[in-house]
Amino acid sequence: MIGHSVAEYILIRTLIFLVRAVAPLSTAFTLVLPYLIYRFGHPVWLLFVGIWALAETIFLFLVFLPLKWRLLRDEHAGAPLTQERRELFNKCMTTLPHPETFLRRWFLDSPAEDIKKENVNEFFAWALFNKPLEAVDDEERDELNDYVRQFEAQLGRRLEDGRGKAKSMRSSFDKITALHRPLVFYLLVWVLDVLSSLRFLLTGWRFYSQPLSRIFRVFPPRPLGIIGSSRSSAKTITYWHHKGDKDTNLPILFIHGITLGLFPYLPFLDYLRKDDKGVSLEVIAIEIMPVSTRLCAGAATVETMREEISSILAAHGWDEFVLVGNSFGSGIAASLISDPNFSQRVKSLVLLDPVCFLLHLPDITYNFVRLRILAPHGLPNVTHTN
């Protein structure tokens, strides 16, 4: 674990600076490379650094910048709520421990006098209608006004008419900040992926890859996806399967969180594949590439994820199973058990560091995308953004 000392803070900030400096330095080096070759000839060091700088420059201009443009252009909002909207609002209002804190935190700790009625209308238009306020029609506006009146009753005061200076978090509407990661970073991801694959294979796991037509839609590419013989029955989900020795225990489905794929979970999966008596258990550990530090297509919808997981379970004949979800994976687990087709089949549920509870409260969104942590001994703040 990373500590809180000044030395560790300086180390982390230095590493971040060096990673972000790779792209501009590589581009500059590529531009002056012809002159350096003319001046110094063809020493090995110059050829090596030149090839690396050229690769980083090509990656920046032909991969990252087009991808960034597409991300900023595409719409990321999901489907709007319909008939369950009012029921959901009423349920949320009954679980507000501190309405004033709820309001101010969603508005980034703005002063109460800067949060006026139109600000709250705009926030509810996003949260409940999945629309900007100007796109709400007259009927929806009446419904919005009703929600604001109910919320005022929770606050115990009237909101001032008009619009204040405050801005709320609206995660699916807010501007995306895409930060460049150099090609060497993805080379490291590739190395860790190869090492974790070897570890899986040596401990009795089998890899189920995407169809051949989709293998090169993930960068860096997966070596086992090309040479492996087992194909996933799902279109977008790859996974590892551990067969186990006996059928007396329920099999386990594991869904990971936002990280370097399954690499950080190797010790945990070693623990998970055996019971306390040493009996080998059947386990499926699915991989979600959009949250595994890869360049790939966007995350699947909840409905698509359910369908793909269902097809995987059917391929292995699982009627009942234990469901384990960590962090982001707990949200997928929650969507599975809310589906009647899954809820009766999940005989035990384990959530590790879950993020799927009380998501109407601002804590998860605020901590994940806006939290400012005070650095040690008065050093500048570090702002965490996704």
DOVOVO-937275 format. One record per residue (C-alpha): y, z, x; residue in three letters. Coordinates in steps of 0.001 Angstrom, whole numbers. Each point is the difference from the previous one (the first is absolute). Example, Ala and Ser with C-alpha at 12.3 -4.5 7.8 and 13.67 -1.06 7.14 Angstrom:
BEGIN
<node py="-4500" pz="7800" px="12300" drenkol="Ala"/>
<node py="3440" pz="-660" px="1370" drenkol="Ser"/>
END
This chain:
BEGIN
<node py="0" pz="0" px="0" drenkol="Met"/>
<node py="3556" pz="-715" px="1133" drenkol="Ile"/>
<node py="1945" pz="3200" px="582" drenkol="Gly"/>
<node py="3689" pz="804" px="-343" drenkol="His"/>
<node py="1118" pz="465" px="3601" drenkol="Ser"/>
<node py="2954" pz="-1806" px="1550" drenkol="Val"/>
<node py="-2303" pz="-1766" px="2475" drenkol="Ala"/>
<node py="-2224" pz="-1358" px="-2769" drenkol="Glu"/>
<node py="3029" pz="-1110" px="-2004" drenkol="Tyr"/>
<node py="1428" pz="-1857" px="2992" drenkol="Ile"/>
<node py="-3406" pz="-1597" px="677" drenkol="Leu"/>
<node py="-353" pz="-1255" px="-3572" drenkol="Ile"/>
<node py="3563" pz="-1341" px="-134" drenkol="Arg"/>
<node py="-506" pz="-1734" px="3357" drenkol="Thr"/>
<node py="-3204" pz="-1655" px="-1187" drenkol="Leu"/>
<node py="1694" pz="-1171" px="-3189" drenkol="Ile"/>
<node py="2883" pz="-1445" px="2045" drenkol="Phe"/>
<node py="-2389" pz="-1837" px="2335" drenkol="Leu"/>
<node py="-2004" pz="-1485" px="-2870" drenkol="Val"/>
<node py="3152" pz="-1249" px="-1718" drenkol="Arg"/>
<node py="1327" pz="-1394" px="3294" drenkol="Ala"/>
<node py="-2999" pz="-2298" px="516" drenkol="Val"/>
<node py="1257" pz="-2766" px="-2313" drenkol="Ala"/>
<node py="3565" pz="-408" px="1379" drenkol="Pro"/>
<node py="-1138" pz="392" px="3606" drenkol="Leu"/>
<node py="-2800" pz="-2541" px="-473" drenkol="Ser"/>
<node py="2363" pz="-2505" px="-1593" drenkol="Thr"/>
<node py="2542" pz="437" px="2790" drenkol="Ala"/>
<node py="-2689" pz="-312" px="2680" drenkol="Phe"/>
<node py="-1360" pz="-3176" px="-1607" drenkol="Thr"/>
<node py="3467" pz="-1568" px="21" drenkol="Leu"/>
<node py="496" pz="676" px="3721" drenkol="Val"/>
<node py="-3610" pz="-777" px="960" drenkol="Leu"/>
<node py="706" pz="-3627" px="1086" drenkol="Pro"/>
<node py="2680" pz="1239" px="2393" drenkol="Tyr"/>
<node py="-2269" pz="2756" px="1378" drenkol="Leu"/>
<node py="-2749" pz="-2553" px="644" drenkol="Ile"/>
<node py="2518" pz="-2264" px="1725" drenkol="Tyr"/>
<node py="1307" pz="2933" px="2055" drenkol="Arg"/>
<node py="-3222" pz="1817" px="916" drenkol="Phe"/>
<node py="-2733" pz="-2588" px="-491" drenkol="Gly"/>
<node py="-3268" pz="957" px="-1714" drenkol="His"/>
<node py="-1004" pz="3516" px="1086" drenkol="Pro"/>
<node py="-2797" pz="1585" px="-2029" drenkol="Val"/>
<node py="2219" pz="2761" px="-1356" drenkol="Trp"/>
<node py="2528" pz="-2493" px="-1318" drenkol="Leu"/>
<node py="-2657" pz="-2094" px="-1714" drenkol="Leu"/>
<node py="-1570" pz="3077" px="-1572" drenkol="Phe"/>
<node py="3283" pz="1460" px="-1262" drenkol="Val"/>
<node py="1194" pz="-3456" px="-1061" drenkol="Gly"/>
<node py="-3104" pz="-688" px="-2096" drenkol="Ile"/>
<node py="259" pz="3427" px="-1615" drenkol="Trp"/>
<node py="3715" pz="-405" px="-728" drenkol="Ala"/>
<node py="-581" pz="-3489" px="-1433" drenkol="Leu"/>
<node py="-2812" pz="1315" px="-2243" drenkol="Ala"/>
<node py="2219" pz="2841" px="-1249" drenkol="Glu"/>
<node py="2870" pz="-2427" px="-669" drenkol="Thr"/>
<node py="-2228" pz="-2401" px="-1934" drenkol="Ile"/>
<node py="-1406" pz="2915" px="-1998" drenkol="Phe"/>
<node py="3519" pz="1203" px="-821" drenkol="Leu"/>
<node py="1360" pz="-3343" px="-1202" drenkol="Phe"/>
<node py="-3086" pz="-1608" px="-1526" drenkol="Leu"/>
<node py="-1755" pz="3046" px="-1496" drenkol="Val"/>
<node py="2226" pz="3054" px="-453" drenkol="Phe"/>
<node py="3280" pz="-1599" px="-1103" drenkol="Leu"/>
<node py="-1637" pz="-2329" px="-2605" drenkol="Pro"/>
<node py="-2047" pz="2948" px="-1294" drenkol="Leu"/>
<node py="3111" pz="2175" px="-189" drenkol="Lys"/>
<node py="1837" pz="-2737" px="-1911" drenkol="Trp"/>
<node py="-2886" pz="-268" px="-2467" drenkol="Arg"/>
<node py="-145" pz="3780" px="-519" drenkol="Leu"/>
<node py="3719" pz="190" px="-694" drenkol="Leu"/>
<node py="-196" pz="-2957" px="-2368" drenkol="Arg"/>
<node py="-3051" pz="1004" px="-2034" drenkol="Asp"/>
<node py="172" pz="2253" px="-3046" drenkol="Glu"/>
<node py="-1876" pz="3274" px="497" drenkol="His"/>
<node py="447" pz="1685" px="-3359" drenkol="Ala"/>
<node py="-3084" pz="623" px="-2095" drenkol="Gly"/>
<node py="-615" pz="-450" px="-3699" drenkol="Ala"/>
<node py="2265" pz="1920" px="-2407" drenkol="Pro"/>
<node py="-1288" pz="2861" px="-2109" drenkol="Leu"/>
<node py="-447" pz="-709" px="-3702" drenkol="Thr"/>
<node py="-1251" pz="2221" px="-2803" drenkol="Gln"/>
<node py="-840" pz="2935" px="2285" drenkol="Glu"/>
<node py="3581" pz="262" px="1257" drenkol="Arg"/>
<node py="1256" pz="2725" px="-2333" drenkol="Arg"/>
<node py="-3211" pz="1992" px="296" drenkol="Glu"/>
<node py="262" pz="-125" px="3784" drenkol="Leu"/>
<node py="3660" pz="1036" px="-54" drenkol="Phe"/>
<node py="-720" pz="3001" px="-2227" drenkol="Asn"/>
<node py="-2880" pz="1061" px="2234" drenkol="Lys"/>
<node py="2207" pz="-267" px="3097" drenkol="Cys"/>
<node py="2749" pz="2060" px="-1602" drenkol="Met"/>
<node py="-2414" pz="2866" px="-655" drenkol="Thr"/>
<node py="-868" pz="258" px="3717" drenkol="Thr"/>
<node py="3470" pz="251" px="1556" drenkol="Leu"/>
<node py="189" pz="3361" px="1800" drenkol="Pro"/>
<node py="3677" pz="-488" px="902" drenkol="His"/>
<node py="1790" pz="-2804" px="-1901" drenkol="Pro"/>
<node py="3137" pz="206" px="2158" drenkol="Glu"/>
<node py="-2046" pz="-302" px="3199" drenkol="Thr"/>
<node py="-1977" pz="-2858" px="-1560" drenkol="Phe"/>
<node py="3232" pz="-1854" px="-762" drenkol="Leu"/>
<node py="1745" pz="563" px="3319" drenkol="Arg"/>
<node py="-3054" pz="-775" px="2140" drenkol="Arg"/>
<node py="-621" pz="-3329" px="-1752" drenkol="Trp"/>
<node py="3658" pz="-695" px="736" drenkol="Phe"/>
<node py="-370" pz="848" px="3700" drenkol="Leu"/>
<node py="1568" pz="3462" px="-266" drenkol="Asp"/>
<node py="3253" pz="-1382" px="-1387" drenkol="Ser"/>
<node py="2459" pz="2543" px="-1472" drenkol="Pro"/>
<node py="-522" pz="561" px="-3719" drenkol="Ala"/>
<node py="3499" pz="-1321" px="-793" drenkol="Glu"/>
<node py="-941" pz="-3389" px="1528" drenkol="Asp"/>
<node py="-2999" pz="-406" px="-2340" drenkol="Ile"/>
<node py="1307" pz="-1189" px="-3352" drenkol="Lys"/>
<node py="-1602" pz="-1375" px="-3142" drenkol="Lys"/>
<node py="-105" pz="-3638" px="1120" drenkol="Glu"/>
<node py="-1642" pz="1025" px="3272" drenkol="Asn"/>
<node py="-2767" pz="1747" px="-1931" drenkol="Val"/>
<node py="-296" pz="-2964" px="-2390" drenkol="Asn"/>
<node py="-484" pz="-2272" px="3015" drenkol="Glu"/>
<node py="-2670" pz="2298" px="1433" drenkol="Phe"/>
<node py="-1911" pz="217" px="-3298" drenkol="Phe"/>
<node py="261" pz="-3783" px="-457" drenkol="Ala"/>
<node py="-1879" pz="-366" px="3285" drenkol="Trp"/>
<node py="-2442" pz="2891" px="-523" drenkol="Ala"/>
<node py="-941" pz="-767" px="-3626" drenkol="Leu"/>
<node py="842" pz="-3676" px="-614" drenkol="Phe"/>
<node py="-396" pz="-1393" px="3519" drenkol="Asn"/>
<node py="3311" pz="-1827" px="-431" drenkol="Lys"/>
<node py="3505" pz="141" px="1411" drenkol="Pro"/>
<node py="2362" pz="1552" px="-2522" drenkol="Leu"/>
<node py="1800" pz="-3289" px="-660" drenkol="Glu"/>
<node py="-3301" pz="-1588" px="-1128" drenkol="Ala"/>
<node py="-638" pz="2613" px="-2720" drenkol="Val"/>
<node py="469" pz="-1336" px="-3552" drenkol="Asp"/>
<node py="1723" pz="1812" px="-2890" drenkol="Asp"/>
<node py="-3199" pz="1530" px="-1398" drenkol="Glu"/>
<node py="-1063" pz="1244" px="3419" drenkol="Glu"/>
<node py="3497" pz="1337" px="602" drenkol="Arg"/>
<node py="-293" pz="2157" px="-3115" drenkol="Asp"/>
<node py="-3310" pz="1306" px="1289" drenkol="Glu"/>
<node py="1578" pz="700" px="3394" drenkol="Leu"/>
<node py="2819" pz="1969" px="-1625" drenkol="Asn"/>
<node py="-2594" pz="2083" px="-1803" drenkol="Asp"/>
<node py="-1752" pz="782" px="3285" drenkol="Tyr"/>
<node py="3311" pz="1038" px="1546" drenkol="Val"/>
<node py="689" pz="2348" px="-2930" drenkol="Arg"/>
<node py="-3420" pz="1621" px="440" drenkol="Gln"/>
<node py="607" pz="352" px="3711" drenkol="Phe"/>
<node py="3391" pz="1605" px="-646" drenkol="Glu"/>
<node py="-1794" pz="2560" px="-2152" drenkol="Ala"/>
<node py="-2255" pz="746" px="2995" drenkol="Gln"/>
<node py="3034" pz="342" px="2269" drenkol="Leu"/>
<node py="1780" pz="2246" px="-2443" drenkol="Gly"/>
<node py="3235" pz="-1984" px="375" drenkol="Arg"/>
<node py="1584" pz="-3330" px="-883" drenkol="Arg"/>
<node py="200" pz="-2766" px="2560" drenkol="Leu"/>
<node py="3485" pz="-1381" px="498" drenkol="Glu"/>
<node py="562" pz="-3482" px="-1463" drenkol="Asp"/>
<node py="429" pz="-2952" px="2327" drenkol="Gly"/>
<node py="-1425" pz="-695" px="3467" drenkol="Arg"/>
<node py="286" pz="2157" px="3101" drenkol="Gly"/>
<node py="-408" pz="-748" px="3700" drenkol="Lys"/>
<node py="-3634" pz="1142" px="174" drenkol="Ala"/>
<node py="-2883" pz="-2410" px="654" drenkol="Lys"/>
<node py="-3556" pz="782" px="-1062" drenkol="Ser"/>
<node py="-3253" pz="-836" px="1710" drenkol="Met"/>
<node py="-1630" pz="-2972" px="-1714" drenkol="Arg"/>
<node py="-2863" pz="-752" px="2340" drenkol="Ser"/>
<node py="-1045" pz="-3353" px="-1485" drenkol="Ser"/>
<node py="3614" pz="-1221" px="-216" drenkol="Phe"/>
<node py="1406" pz="1378" px="3244" drenkol="Asp"/>
<node py="571" pz="-2289" px="2958" drenkol="Lys"/>
<node py="-2985" pz="-431" px="2308" drenkol="Ile"/>
<node py="589" pz="851" px="3638" drenkol="Thr"/>
<node py="-2442" pz="-2087" px="2052" drenkol="Ala"/>
<node py="-241" pz="1155" px="3631" drenkol="Leu"/>
<node py="-1474" pz="-2241" px="2662" drenkol="His"/>
<node py="-3173" pz="1073" px="1758" drenkol="Arg"/>
<node py="-789" pz="-2014" px="3123" drenkol="Pro"/>
<node py="-3097" pz="-2067" px="555" drenkol="Leu"/>
<node py="-1266" pz="2522" px="2552" drenkol="Val"/>
<node py="4" pz="2642" px="-2761" drenkol="Phe"/>
<node py="-2392" pz="-2118" px="-2077" drenkol="Tyr"/>
<node py="-2094" pz="-587" px="3106" drenkol="Leu"/>
<node py="-403" pz="3777" px="205" drenkol="Leu"/>
<node py="-950" pz="81" px="-3702" drenkol="Val"/>
<node py="-2605" pz="-2693" px="724" drenkol="Trp"/>
<node py="-1451" pz="2025" px="2903" drenkol="Val"/>
<node py="-249" pz="3133" px="-2158" drenkol="Leu"/>
<node py="-1643" pz="-2052" px="-2744" drenkol="Asp"/>
<node py="-2622" pz="-1312" px="2430" drenkol="Val"/>
<node py="-678" pz="3501" px="1324" drenkol="Leu"/>
<node py="-345" pz="1461" px="-3483" drenkol="Ser"/>
<node py="-2298" pz="-2875" px="-1024" drenkol="Ser"/>
<node py="-2261" pz="715" px="2969" drenkol="Leu"/>
<node py="-53" pz="3683" px="-943" drenkol="Arg"/>
<node py="-952" pz="-848" px="-3572" drenkol="Phe"/>
<node py="-2770" pz="-2374" px="1066" drenkol="Leu"/>
<node py="-1470" pz="2502" px="2462" drenkol="Leu"/>
<node py="-177" pz="2687" px="-2704" drenkol="Thr"/>
<node py="-1834" pz="-2091" px="-2588" drenkol="Gly"/>
<node py="2764" pz="-1595" px="-2070" drenkol="Trp"/>
<node py="56" pz="-3601" px="-1218" drenkol="Arg"/>
<node py="3243" pz="-1982" px="-385" drenkol="Phe"/>
<node py="667" pz="-2098" px="-3107" drenkol="Tyr"/>
<node py="2742" pz="-2518" px="710" drenkol="Ser"/>
<node py="2168" pz="-2260" px="-2113" drenkol="Gln"/>
<node py="-1102" pz="-3547" px="-817" drenkol="Pro"/>
<node py="450" pz="-2389" px="2939" drenkol="Leu"/>
<node py="2864" pz="-1720" px="-1812" drenkol="Ser"/>
<node py="2070" pz="3221" px="133" drenkol="Arg"/>
<node py="-845" pz="1386" px="3442" drenkol="Ile"/>
<node py="3019" pz="-1488" px="1773" drenkol="Phe"/>
<node py="2404" pz="1268" px="-2655" drenkol="Arg"/>
<node py="-38" pz="3347" px="1799" drenkol="Val"/>
<node py="1687" pz="459" px="3383" drenkol="Phe"/>
<node py="-1310" pz="1048" px="2413" drenkol="Pro"/>
<node py="-3269" pz="-1667" px="-1074" drenkol="Pro"/>
<node py="-3166" pz="2048" px="-245" drenkol="Arg"/>
<node py="-2730" pz="-1109" px="2462" drenkol="Pro"/>
<node py="-2796" pz="1270" px="-2262" drenkol="Leu"/>
<node py="1472" pz="-2008" px="-2862" drenkol="Gly"/>
<node py="-838" pz="-3142" px="1924" drenkol="Ile"/>
<node py="-3361" pz="881" px="1534" drenkol="Ile"/>
<node py="-1265" pz="2471" px="-2607" drenkol="Gly"/>
<node py="-2682" pz="-1056" px="-2452" drenkol="Ser"/>
<node py="840" pz="2254" px="-2973" drenkol="Ser"/>
<node py="2703" pz="-1066" px="-2444" drenkol="Arg"/>
<node py="1829" pz="2249" px="-2437" drenkol="Ser"/>
<node py="-452" pz="-766" px="-3684" drenkol="Ser"/>
<node py="3728" pz="709" px="-365" drenkol="Ala"/>
<node py="2571" pz="-2676" px="827" drenkol="Lys"/>
<node py="2480" pz="2136" px="1945" drenkol="Thr"/>
<node py="-1721" pz="3305" px="858" drenkol="Ile"/>
<node py="-2109" pz="415" px="3114" drenkol="Thr"/>
<node py="-2095" pz="3113" px="493" drenkol="Tyr"/>
<node py="-2570" pz="1828" px="2100" drenkol="Trp"/>
<node py="-3292" pz="1136" px="-1530" drenkol="His"/>
<node py="-2268" pz="2761" px="1290" drenkol="His"/>
<node py="-3395" pz="-220" px="-1659" drenkol="Lys"/>
<node py="-1285" pz="3559" px="413" drenkol="Gly"/>
<node py="-3570" pz="1281" px="125" drenkol="Asp"/>
<node py="-672" pz="1350" px="-3487" drenkol="Lys"/>
<node py="1042" pz="-708" px="-3580" drenkol="Asp"/>
<node py="46" pz="3662" px="-1046" drenkol="Thr"/>
<node py="3748" pz="429" px="640" drenkol="Asn"/>
<node py="2816" pz="-1809" px="-1731" drenkol="Leu"/>
<node py="1592" pz="-2764" px="2081" drenkol="Pro"/>
<node py="3610" pz="407" px="1121" drenkol="Ile"/>
<node py="2886" pz="-2444" px="-387" drenkol="Leu"/>
<node py="2884" pz="632" px="2436" drenkol="Phe"/>
<node py="3513" pz="-1486" px="-349" drenkol="Ile"/>
<node py="2372" pz="468" px="2938" drenkol="His"/>
<node py="3764" pz="436" px="232" drenkol="Gly"/>
<node py="2840" pz="-1792" px="1803" drenkol="Ile"/>
<node py="-1023" pz="-140" px="3651" drenkol="Thr"/>
<node py="-1805" pz="-2158" px="2598" drenkol="Leu"/>
<node py="-2797" pz="-847" px="-2405" drenkol="Gly"/>
<node py="-3107" pz="2151" px="414" drenkol="Leu"/>
<node py="459" pz="694" px="3723" drenkol="Phe"/>
<node py="1590" pz="3489" px="-461" drenkol="Pro"/>
<node py="-2745" pz="916" px="-2483" drenkol="Tyr"/>
<node py="-2962" pz="-526" px="2346" drenkol="Leu"/>
<node py="-666" pz="3750" px="577" drenkol="Pro"/>
<node py="391" pz="710" px="-3721" drenkol="Phe"/>
<node py="-2391" pz="-2809" px="-956" drenkol="Leu"/>
<node py="-2525" pz="1315" px="2525" drenkol="Asp"/>
<node py="206" pz="3309" px="-1852" drenkol="Tyr"/>
<node py="-136" pz="-1678" px="-3415" drenkol="Leu"/>
<node py="-3172" pz="-2007" px="632" drenkol="Arg"/>
<node py="-2178" pz="3105" px="413" drenkol="Lys"/>
<node py="-462" pz="3004" px="-2253" drenkol="Asp"/>
<node py="-177" pz="3598" px="1207" drenkol="Asp"/>
<node py="-3754" pz="-383" px="571" drenkol="Lys"/>
<node py="419" pz="-3074" px="2175" drenkol="Gly"/>
<node py="-1237" pz="-2442" px="-2650" drenkol="Val"/>
<node py="1586" pz="-3421" px="417" drenkol="Ser"/>
<node py="2070" pz="-989" px="-3058" drenkol="Leu"/>
<node py="975" pz="-3326" px="-1474" drenkol="Glu"/>
<node py="3729" pz="-643" px="432" drenkol="Val"/>
<node py="2354" pz="-2895" px="-647" drenkol="Ile"/>
<node py="3361" pz="115" px="1793" drenkol="Ala"/>
<node py="2260" pz="-2741" px="-1309" drenkol="Ile"/>
<node py="2841" pz="-1520" px="2029" drenkol="Glu"/>
<node py="3399" pz="-750" px="-1530" drenkol="Ile"/>
<node py="1637" pz="-2431" px="2415" drenkol="Met"/>
<node py="3579" pz="117" px="-1435" drenkol="Pro"/>
<node py="217" pz="3693" px="1008" drenkol="Val"/>
<node py="-1972" pz="-344" px="3262" drenkol="Ser"/>
<node py="2728" pz="-1220" px="2381" drenkol="Thr"/>
<node py="-958" pz="-3643" px="-457" drenkol="Arg"/>
<node py="1929" pz="-3128" px="-957" drenkol="Leu"/>
<node py="-1610" pz="-1249" px="-3180" drenkol="Cys"/>
<node py="547" pz="-698" px="-3674" drenkol="Ala"/>
<node py="1593" pz="2686" px="-2167" drenkol="Gly"/>
<node py="-1875" pz="2847" px="-1615" drenkol="Ala"/>
<node py="-2157" pz="-806" px="-3013" drenkol="Ala"/>
<node py="932" pz="1229" px="-3463" drenkol="Thr"/>
<node py="-1725" pz="3063" px="-1418" drenkol="Val"/>
<node py="-2052" pz="-2205" px="-2327" drenkol="Glu"/>
<node py="-1125" pz="-2271" px="2835" drenkol="Thr"/>
<node py="-908" pz="2992" px="2177" drenkol="Met"/>
<node py="-2148" pz="1445" px="-2782" drenkol="Arg"/>
<node py="-1784" pz="-3323" px="-518" drenkol="Glu"/>
<node py="-690" pz="-450" px="3718" drenkol="Glu"/>
<node py="-1273" pz="3543" px="504" drenkol="Ile"/>
<node py="-2167" pz="-409" px="-3096" drenkol="Ser"/>
<node py="-1543" pz="-3156" px="1450" drenkol="Ser"/>
<node py="-758" pz="1810" px="3281" drenkol="Ile"/>
<node py="-1671" pz="2899" px="-1796" drenkol="Leu"/>
<node py="-2027" pz="-2420" px="-2122" drenkol="Ala"/>
<node py="-1145" pz="-1871" px="3120" drenkol="Ala"/>
<node py="-1499" pz="3253" px="1333" drenkol="His"/>
<node py="-1346" pz="1194" px="-3350" drenkol="Gly"/>
<node py="2163" pz="3122" px="-238" drenkol="Trp"/>
<node py="-1" pz="1471" px="-3495" drenkol="Asp"/>
<node py="1354" pz="3438" px="995" drenkol="Glu"/>
<node py="1852" pz="1064" px="3121" drenkol="Phe"/>
<node py="2321" pz="2479" px="1700" drenkol="Val"/>
<node py="3568" pz="-1260" px="412" drenkol="Leu"/>
<node py="2080" pz="1059" px="3023" drenkol="Val"/>
<node py="3621" pz="-1101" px="429" drenkol="Gly"/>
<node py="2552" pz="842" px="2692" drenkol="Asn"/>
<node py="3785" pz="-289" px="-467" drenkol="Ser"/>
<node py="637" pz="-3563" px="-1241" drenkol="Phe"/>
<node py="-3698" pz="-182" px="-848" drenkol="Gly"/>
<node py="433" pz="2917" px="-2405" drenkol="Ser"/>
<node py="2238" pz="-2245" px="-2109" drenkol="Gly"/>
<node py="-2737" pz="-2624" px="-209" drenkol="Ile"/>
<node py="-2513" pz="2747" px="-782" drenkol="Ala"/>
<node py="2234" pz="1230" px="-2820" drenkol="Ala"/>
<node py="192" pz="-3509" px="-1479" drenkol="Ser"/>
<node py="-3791" pz="-261" px="132" drenkol="Leu"/>
<node py="-713" pz="3250" px="-1834" drenkol="Ile"/>
<node py="2588" pz="-873" px="-2651" drenkol="Ser"/>
<node py="-2129" pz="-3031" px="-891" drenkol="Asp"/>
<node py="-2811" pz="845" px="-2466" drenkol="Pro"/>
<node py="-2276" pz="-2443" px="1836" drenkol="Asn"/>
<node py="249" pz="2189" px="3097" drenkol="Phe"/>
<node py="702" pz="3514" px="-1250" drenkol="Ser"/>
<node py="-3552" pz="629" px="-1238" drenkol="Gln"/>
<node py="-1472" pz="-1280" px="3252" drenkol="Arg"/>
<node py="2055" pz="2219" px="2325" drenkol="Val"/>
<node py="-2005" pz="3206" px="168" drenkol="Lys"/>
<node py="2162" pz="1729" px="2618" drenkol="Ser"/>
<node py="3554" pz="-667" px="1127" drenkol="Leu"/>
<node py="1499" pz="1065" px="3345" drenkol="Val"/>
<node py="3689" pz="-676" px="719" drenkol="Leu"/>
<node py="1332" pz="593" px="3512" drenkol="Leu"/>
<node py="3768" pz="336" px="394" drenkol="Asp"/>
<node py="421" pz="-1536" px="-3471" drenkol="Pro"/>
<node py="3161" pz="-1817" px="-1061" drenkol="Val"/>
<node py="-1058" pz="-851" px="-3538" drenkol="Cys"/>
<node py="1283" pz="3093" px="-1819" drenkol="Phe"/>
<node py="3396" pz="419" px="-1689" drenkol="Leu"/>
<node py="1369" pz="-3241" px="1393" drenkol="Leu"/>
<node py="2952" pz="212" px="-2383" drenkol="His"/>
<node py="1279" pz="2815" px="2202" drenkol="Leu"/>
<node py="2058" pz="-1296" px="2936" drenkol="Pro"/>
<node py="-1895" pz="1751" px="2799" drenkol="Asp"/>
<node py="-2493" pz="-2731" px="965" drenkol="Ile"/>
<node py="2539" pz="-2829" px="-76" drenkol="Thr"/>
<node py="2706" pz="2076" px="1681" drenkol="Tyr"/>
<node py="-2264" pz="1313" px="2765" drenkol="Asn"/>
<node py="-1587" pz="-3374" px="682" drenkol="Phe"/>
<node py="3023" pz="-2270" px="124" drenkol="Val"/>
<node py="3123" pz="2173" px="275" drenkol="Arg"/>
<node py="-801" pz="3295" px="1708" drenkol="Leu"/>
<node py="2250" pz="926" px="2920" drenkol="Arg"/>
<node py="-1624" pz="2398" px="2444" drenkol="Ile"/>
<node py="2218" pz="2106" px="2239" drenkol="Leu"/>
<node py="-879" pz="-709" px="3601" drenkol="Ala"/>
<node py="-512" pz="2935" px="2419" drenkol="Pro"/>
<node py="2972" pz="1788" px="1508" drenkol="His"/>
<node py="2676" pz="-1962" px="-1778" drenkol="Gly"/>
<node py="-1135" pz="-3488" px="1032" drenkol="Leu"/>
<node py="830" pz="-2805" px="-2478" drenkol="Pro"/>
<node py="-1922" pz="-220" px="-3239" drenkol="Asn"/>
<node py="-2981" pz="-2294" px="-389" drenkol="Val"/>
<node py="-101" pz="-1971" px="-3239" drenkol="Thr"/>
<node py="-3452" pz="-1035" px="-1218" drenkol="His"/>
<node py="-169" pz="-3253" px="-1978" drenkol="Thr"/>
<node py="-2969" pz="-2079" px="-1075" drenkol="Asn"/>
END
